[in-house]
Structure formats: structure tokens, C-alpha cells
């Protein structure tokens, strides 16, 4: 199903002072999926606000590589 375009255009609204203290991780799925998130991935990789990770899986990593994804998520959670 196509992703709604408006979700890419609507601004994210942040309320309060806590946003900067929230840990943020970008997980890039490296196998082709018909969509290329390289611009978003590069922004996350270059940002000091984001942790950047890669997983060798397609967009549905929770289906095609569930063990690797869970391992990564647990590692991320324990590192915070």
C-alpha cells in the first residue's frame, strides 16, 4: 500500500522541554524494498541527535529478520 504523502509534509510538533532528552535511533533496512530512504538515513547518520544503525533486511524486518531486529532493539534499549 502506498505511504500517504501528507505524512512526509506535515510538521512534527514538539511540546515541552523533554524532546531533546528523548533517545532517537534510526534503523536503516539495507536490502532493496522499492523505496529509498537514503536521504533520511544520511540526515540521521550525520545528526548528533540520532543513533544510526543498519540491518540487513528489507522494509519488513520484523517479518524477514525478526531475531536480528529483536537483538538490535534490545541492545538499543539497554544502551540507554
C-alpha atoms as a printed R data frame, in Angstrom:
   type eleno elety resid chain resno      x       y      z
1  ATOM     1    CA   UNK     A     1  0.000   0.000  0.000
2  ATOM     2    CA   UNK     A     2  1.429   3.427 -0.873
3  ATOM     3    CA   UNK     A     3  2.525   5.621  2.010
4  ATOM     4    CA   UNK     A     4  0.394   8.771  2.416
5  ATOM     5    CA   UNK     A     5  2.358  11.730  1.033
6  ATOM     6    CA   UNK     A     6  0.933  14.175  3.591
7  ATOM     7    CA   UNK     A     7  2.743  12.355  6.407
8  ATOM     8    CA   UNK     A     8  6.048  13.489  4.859
9  ATOM     9    CA   UNK     A     9  4.868  17.114  4.637
10 ATOM    10    CA   UNK     A    10  3.150  17.727  7.967
11 ATOM    11    CA   UNK     A    11  5.480  19.312 10.522
12 ATOM    12    CA   UNK     A    12  6.207  17.466 13.755
13 ATOM    13    CA   UNK     A    13  5.037  19.477 16.709
14 ATOM    14    CA   UNK     A    14  7.080  19.259 19.884
15 ATOM    15    CA   UNK     A    15  5.681  20.310 23.226
16 ATOM    16    CA   UNK     A    16  7.650  20.947 26.384
17 ATOM    17    CA   UNK     A    17 11.344  20.711 27.068
18 ATOM    18    CA   UNK     A    18 11.700  16.927 27.118
19 ATOM    19    CA   UNK     A    19 12.079  16.248 23.385
20 ATOM    20    CA   UNK     A    20 15.825  16.859 23.355
21 ATOM    21    CA   UNK     A    21 16.297  14.290 26.138
22 ATOM    22    CA   UNK     A    22 14.468  11.502 24.266
23 ATOM    23    CA   UNK     A    23 16.880   8.980 22.731
24 ATOM    24    CA   UNK     A    24 16.319   8.590 18.993
25 ATOM    25    CA   UNK     A    25 17.598   5.742 16.802
26 ATOM    26    CA   UNK     A    26 17.304   5.450 13.024
27 ATOM    27    CA   UNK     A    27 17.431   1.844 11.809
28 ATOM    28    CA   UNK     A    28 18.034   1.601  8.080
29 ATOM    29    CA   UNK     A    29 16.999  -1.594  6.326
30 ATOM    30    CA   UNK     A    30 19.697  -2.096  3.695
31 ATOM    31    CA   UNK     A    31 18.034  -4.549  1.326
32 ATOM    32    CA   UNK     A    32 16.075  -3.101 -1.608
33 ATOM    33    CA   UNK     A    33 12.383  -2.638 -0.976
34 ATOM    34    CA   UNK     A    34 11.303  -0.347 -3.791
35 ATOM    35    CA   UNK     A    35 11.687   2.707 -1.536
36 ATOM    36    CA   UNK     A    36 14.938   4.501 -0.910
37 ATOM    37    CA   UNK     A    37 15.363   6.200  2.438
38 ATOM    38    CA   UNK     A    38 18.939   7.235  1.742
39 ATOM    39    CA   UNK     A    39 18.301  10.968  2.263
40 ATOM    40    CA   UNK     A    40 16.650  10.358  5.627
41 ATOM    41    CA   UNK     A    41 19.342   7.863  6.576
42 ATOM    42    CA   UNK     A    42 22.121  10.317  5.769
43 ATOM    43    CA   UNK     A    43 20.445  13.038  7.805
44 ATOM    44    CA   UNK     A    44 20.165  10.679 10.771
45 ATOM    45    CA   UNK     A    45 23.743   9.429 10.345
46 ATOM    46    CA   UNK     A    46 25.103  12.995 10.307
47 ATOM    47    CA   UNK     A    47 22.956  14.213 13.203
48 ATOM    48    CA   UNK     A    48 24.343  14.292 16.707
49 ATOM    49    CA   UNK     A    49 20.766  13.832 17.979
50 ATOM    50    CA   UNK     A    50 20.311  10.393 16.418
51 ATOM    51    CA   UNK     A    51 21.935   6.997 16.849
52 ATOM    52    CA   UNK     A    52 22.242   5.325 13.433
53 ATOM    53    CA   UNK     A    53 22.061   1.578 12.857
54 ATOM    54    CA   UNK     A    54 21.718  -0.703  9.839
55 ATOM    55    CA   UNK     A    55 20.102  -4.111  9.496
56 ATOM    56    CA   UNK     A    56 20.445  -6.424  6.521
57 ATOM    57    CA   UNK     A    57 16.743  -6.796  5.809
58 ATOM    58    CA   UNK     A    58 14.011  -5.281  3.718
59 ATOM    59    CA   UNK     A    59 11.415  -2.791  4.937
60 ATOM    60    CA   UNK     A    60  9.533  -5.536  6.824
61 ATOM    61    CA   UNK     A    61 12.474  -6.539  9.025
62 ATOM    62    CA   UNK     A    62 10.087  -7.725 11.733
63 ATOM    63    CA   UNK     A    63  8.957 -10.440  9.309
64 ATOM    64    CA   UNK     A    64 12.119 -11.228  7.319
65 ATOM    65    CA   UNK     A    65 14.739 -10.837 10.087
66 ATOM    66    CA   UNK     A    66 12.871 -10.884 13.411
67 ATOM    67    CA   UNK     A    67 15.727 -12.317 15.502
68 ATOM    68    CA   UNK     A    68 18.253  -9.769 14.251
69 ATOM    69    CA   UNK     A    69 15.784  -6.925 14.762
70 ATOM    70    CA   UNK     A    70 14.896  -8.004 18.301
71 ATOM    71    CA   UNK     A    71 18.584  -8.328 19.150
72 ATOM    72    CA   UNK     A    72 19.194  -4.808 17.853
73 ATOM    73    CA   UNK     A    73 16.210  -3.340 19.698
74 ATOM    74    CA   UNK     A    74 17.260  -4.980 22.973
75 ATOM    75    CA   UNK     A    75 20.808  -3.661 22.511
76 ATOM    76    CA   UNK     A    76 19.468  -0.164 21.829
77 ATOM    77    CA   UNK     A    77 17.197  -0.340 24.867
78 ATOM    78    CA   UNK     A    78 19.963  -1.500 27.181
79 ATOM    79    CA   UNK     A    79 22.330   1.187 25.953
80 ATOM    80    CA   UNK     A    80 20.054   3.998 27.049
